Amino acid sequence: MTGERVMAGVFGLIGLLWVSQALRLRYWGDFAPGSGFLPLRLGAILIVLVVLYLIASRFTPSTVEAAARPRRPLVVGAGLLACVAIIGYVGFVVAVGAYIAFLLLAVERRPAAQSAAVAIGTPVALFLIFKTWLHVPLPLGPWGF
């Protein structure tokens, strides 16, 4: 839990920096929010979430299970690097689907049917949203998706 609290503190400092920079921007224009409106709110929300987490973590006992998995972040990071490495060859949908399947099956140990549903549904939904509706260019594989 100590590492998690330190990371929360880092995020809290980022939130403070974010708010301090947002205060330099115009908060409200003549008839609409200015460029500082959203960053200020998001920074404040980040700070509030960090404070709530730190308070809650004081009352939550540390688990031995979490301490027994120090390599877990490395496995997740290695999977992400593999996803980024193959995305140009197999496309967005396949690479992200494979990464989600890896996370759910190998890291989280979820049931295969549940993992397959999420690993197929999530990248397909993201593809529809970003490629079809928003026309954001995504890496396409040899299959056209």
N, C-alpha and C positions, 0 to 999 in steps of 0.2 A: 504493500500500500504506500510505502514511502515514495517509490518512484512515480506512482500515479499522482501523489500530492505535489511532487516537484513539477511534473508535467502540467498539472492544473495551474500551478503558480506561473509557469512559463506562459500558458495561454492567458492567464490573468494580466500579465505584463503586456502581452500583445494587445489585449483588449484596451488597456490603459493607453498604450501608444496610439491605437486606432482612434480612440475617443479624442485624444489630444490633437491629433492631426485633423480630425473631422471638425473640431471646434474652430479651426482656421478657415474652413470653407463656409460659404453662404448657406445658412440653414433654411431660409424661406425666401422665395422670390416674390415678385409682384402678385402673382396669382397661383403659383404652384410651388411645391417643395424645391429647395435649392440642391446643389451638389453635396452639401454636408448633411442633408436630412437622413438618408438611409445609412451612411457609414456611422453616424453618431448613434443611431438606434441599434445597429448591429453590434457595435462595440460595447454599448451599455448592456445589451442582452448577453454577450459573451462574458462580461464581468459578473453579471448576476448569476449566470450558470456556474461559473467557477466558484463563486462564494457558496452557492447552494451545494455544490459537490463537496467542497471542503468541509462544510458543516455536516453533511450526511456521512462523509467518510469517517468522521470522529466517532460516530455511533454504530458503524458497521464493523463487525469483527473481521480481521484479516483471515483469508482462507489459505490453507496449506496447498490446495489445488493450484491456485494462481502462482504461488511461489515455486511449485514444482515444474512449471512450464516456462523457464526463462528463454527457451529457443523459439517460442511461438511467434514473436514479432519478426524474427529472422525468416521463418518459414513463410509468413504472410508477405513480407517484403520480397523474398525470392520469387514467390508466385507472381507478384505484381511486375517485377522485372521481366519475367518470362512472358507475361501478357503483353507488355509494351514491346518486347522483342519480336513477337510473332504477329502483332496486329497489322502490320503492313503486308504480310504474306497471306494471312487467312481472313482478314477483314475484322471489322469491329464486332459484329454479332458473334462470330465463332470465338474470337479471342476473349471477349468479356464473358461469354457464356462458359467457356472452359475455366476461366479464373473463378467465377462464382461457384461453379461445380466443385472445383478444387477446395475453395474455402469451406463450403458447406459439408463436403464429404470427408476431406482429410483433416481439416483443422477443427471444425465444429462437431464433426461426427453426427450429422443429421441423417435421417432416413433417406434412402435412395430416391424414392418417389417424390418426396418433398423437395429434395435437392434438385432433381431433374426439372420439376415444375418451375422453380425459381430461376434456375440456370437457363432455361429456355425463355420463360416469360419476360424476365427483366431486360435482357439485351434486345429482344424483339420490340418491347414497348419503347425502349429508349431510341431504337432505330426509327420507329414510326414517328415519335415525337420530334426528334432532331432532324432526321433526313427528309421525311415526308412533309411534315407540317411546317417546320422552321427553316428548311432548306439549308441546313448546316452540313458542310461536306464531311463525311465520315469515311475512314478507310474501308474500301470494298475489297472483298476477297475474290478468288477466281469464280465464285458462284454468284457474284453480283450483289452480295449483302455482307 
